[in-house]
Amino acid sequence: MIELQHLTKVYDQGGENLCVLEDVSLTLRRGKFTVLLGPSGSGKSTLLNLIALLDAPTAGKILVDGQEITALKTEAARSALRLAKMGFVFQFDGLLPEFSLLENVDMPALMRGNPDPKKARELLEKFGLGNMIHKLPADLSGGEKQRASIARALRNEPPILLADEPTGNLDAARKLQVFEDFARMSREKNLTVVMVTHDAHAADYADEVLTLENRKLVKTK
């Protein structure tokens, strides 16, 4: 579970203060797929970066399973938490071109010192990629690469999955497949899934829909 407590984010832009988020409080529960909508520049990605500890709030706290993660003082501690508790999916798949699909998906486990190609293969099979494990990313379609990136994000079995515009480069059919995957994985694996997107169709698959308006979160579903 993720708890946001009175988060505010202000950027210094040439001596001028730009407030992107103001006094945002929210609880994101396990087993739920939450979609965050809003126009470009509304602060959606900023909020996701704060949860991921890639940026620091100007004020407020973030707790994960009761632990105040915004109190972590070193990048090493923040990196360890991300590796253990968070999976990430972005607009660009980020697959390493010189490694096979199997090696790419197992990479997060390798970074933690417990690689297991069998588990990586099982994940790829769940996403319909079991017959492509030895292929390089260049040999895959855009939809296949994005499904592989979701499998990679789940490799360490994190309780949290964060996705920032993951369907931005996909056609309509493949977008819906990704939305279905997120909804299914949140239920099957009891994950907290948070996705930032411009695509209003995602709301049809979400348990909860939030919109950022005027620096505030508004619940629309």
N, C-alpha and C positions, 0 to 999 in steps of 0.2 A: 504494500500500500504506500502511496505517495501523498504526503500532506504539504501543501503550500500555505504558508502562514504570512499574510500581509506583505506579499512580495511587491517591491517597487524597484524599477530599473531606470536610472537616469544616465544619459551619456553626455559627456562634455564635447560640444561641437564648436571648436574655435572660440571658447569662452562663453558660449551659450549653452544652457541646460536643455536637453531634449528628453522629456519623460516618455518612455515607451510603454511601461507598465506601472500601474498605480494601485497599491493596496489590494493585490490579487490574493484571494484565499480560495483553496480548492482541495478536495480529497478525491484521489483517483484510486479505485479499489481493484483488488485482484479479480481476474476473470472477466474484466470489462474492456471493451474496445471503445476508446474515446477519440472522437474526431474533433480537431480544432480548426475552425474556418475563419476566414478574414481576408481582406484585401492585402496586396503587397504593402509592406511597410507598417502593418498593423501591430507587429510584435510577436507574431506566432512563432517564428524561428527563434527569436530571443528567449521566449518562455521555454522552448524545448532545450535550448543551450544552457539555460539556468538549471533545469532539472538534471541535465547531463554533466553538470559541473564544468562545462566548457567556458562559462562566464560566471561572474559573481553578482549577486543582487546588491543594489545600493542599500536596501533595507529589507528585513524579513528573513524567514527561515524556510528551509526545505528539509523534511524528514522522510526517510525511507524505512518502513517497518519500525518506526519509533526512534531511529537513529538520526540525529541532526547532521546531515551530510554537509551542509554549508559551514559547519564548524571544522571540517577537515583542513588542516593547515598547509600540508605539502602536496605537491603535484603527484608524488609517488603514492600517497594515500588515496588521492582522488582517482588516479589511474587504476589502482588495485580494486577500488569499489566499482568503477565502471566495468572492469574486466569480469568481476564476479557477479554483478547484479544487473547489468544493462546490455542489451543488444541494440545495434543501430542499423537502420536502413535509410539510404539517402537516394536522391534523384538519380545520381550516377552510381552504378553498381559497386565500383571500387574493387573489383576482382583483380588480383595480380596476374598480369598477362602471361608470365613465364611459368605459372603453376597450373596444374590440372584442376578441374572442378572439385575433385575429391580433396586435393591438397588445400585449395582455397577455403573450403568449408571447414576443414579440420584446423585451420590456422589459429583461431582463438584458443582452442584447447592446447595446441602446441605452445602458445605464449604463456599458458598457465602450467606447462610442464607435464600435461597428461594427454598427449595425443592418442586418438583411437580411431583409425580409419573406418572401422566397422560402424561406429556410431555416426560418423559423417556420411557414410553410404546410406544408412537407414534414413537419415534426414533427407538426403537427396531423393530417395525412393518415395518418401511421403509427398514430395513436391513434383513427382512425375519425371524426375531426372536421373533415375537409376541406370539408364542405358547410356548415359553421357559422362560418367564419372571420370573417364580418362581424357576427355576433350579439353582443349584450351578455351578460355573465354572468347577468343576471336572466332571460334567455330560455332558459337551459340547465337540465337536471336536475342533481341532486346528483352522480350518477356522471359526467356529462359535464364538470362543472366540476372534479371531482377529476382526471380524465384530462388536462384542459387544464393543471392545476397541475403535473402530472408532466411534460408537454411543456415547460412554462416552466422547470422545474428543470433540464431537459436542454439548454436552448437554448445555453448557453455551452460545451457539450461537456465538462462537468467530469468528472474521474476518480472523484469521490466523490458519492454520492447518499445523503442522510440523511433519514429519514422518521419523524416522531413521531406515532403513532396516526393514520395517514392514512385509515383506513377507519372511524373512530369514528362518522361520520354516515351511513354507507351501509348499504343492505340487503345480505342475504347474497350474492345473485348479483353485485352490484357490488363487494363486498369481494373475492370470488374473482378478479374481473377485474383488480383492482389488484395482487393477489399475483402473478397470471400476468404482468402487465406488468413488475413489478420483476424477476422471475426471467428473463424474456426479455431485458430491457434489460441486465442484468448480463452475460449471455452475449454478446449481439450487440455491445455497445459496450465490453466488457471493463471494466465499472464495479465499484467497491467499493460495494455497496448495503447499508446498515445500517438496519433498520426496528425501531422500538420499537412493541410492540402488546400488548394483552391477549388477542388472538384466537389461540387455539392452532391453528386451522386453517392459519395462516400457515406453520407448521412443515412442512406437506406440500409447500410450494413452495420452501423454503429449502435452500441448500447446507449451512448451519450454523445451529444453534439454541443460544442461550445463555440461561441463566436466572440472574437475580440473586437470591441467597439469602443473608441475613445478611451483607450488604455485600460478598459475594464473587460472582464469576462461575463458573457451573457449566456445562460443555458437555454438552448433552443430545442433540446430533446432529452 
